[in-house]
Amino acid sequence: MSVESNKTLGGVGALLIAFGSFVPFLSIVGIILLFIALKGIADAYGDSSIFSNALYGLIFLIIGAIAGGVIVLGTIFGIGWTAASLNFTDPFAMLTGIIVGLVVLFIFYLLSAIFFKRSFDTLAAKSGEKMFATAGLLYLIGAILTIVLVGLVLVLIAWILVAVAFFSIKPTSAAAPPAPPPA
């Protein structure tokens, strides 16, 4: 695939991730499109860290969601090894279990944001489109500020900036084709 088609896939994918905040199915489709684009662009620029850092970010996000979800649901429904499952009628134990689950989710979300930022920083350096670096920083700050819920708005804005950055990639900044061997 060309850089032109990958930048379109990446832009549409990032927009679907942003709008997936309201319709979760769109996020799944957006993530698939984004990763196809990142793989293609990483190959075009000859830098696999663009794709691999984003992949690590996605893996941390999935692990965090599963671990946090298991802890919170285990606490709420009184199953598993959580402290609240031992005494379902104790509101302090239940609150503690929910907080532990959210802290686990938050830690993995921060790790995910760090890897996505690395990916976007590398993409900014390779493509010459500095908006990727701005979006990566905004995404990281948004991840940190999710504790006070303001971060969710910043994360939404970051994904919109990623989409704009993808659409702004100049085709001439793609990796040059290899020179023919001397005769």
C-alpha angles and dihedrals in degrees: 000000000000126000087248094059092041092052089052092049091047093049094048091044092052091049091050090050090051093049090041086079085079100031110031095198089065091059092058092052090044093052091051092050092045093052093047088053094045091051092050094046092045089054092046092051093039094235115118092185089079090066100031095052091050089048091052088049091053092047092052090048093052094045091049093049092049095044094044092045093050092050095047095043091044089054095046096045095037098241133127130021101313120127092240092057089066092060113019093180094058107096092193092056091047092049090048091052092049092048091049090052092050092047090052090049091048094051093051091044089055091049088050092051091051092055094045088051090052090051093049092046091054091046090051091052095047099041098037089231103128093189088081090063091048091050091048092052092046090049091052093047089047091051090052092048095049084096088074093034092238087100092069090066090048091050090051090051090047092056090049088052090050089054092049090047092052091050089048097055109122113231090220091062091066120111110285117244114257115272116250114258116262115262 
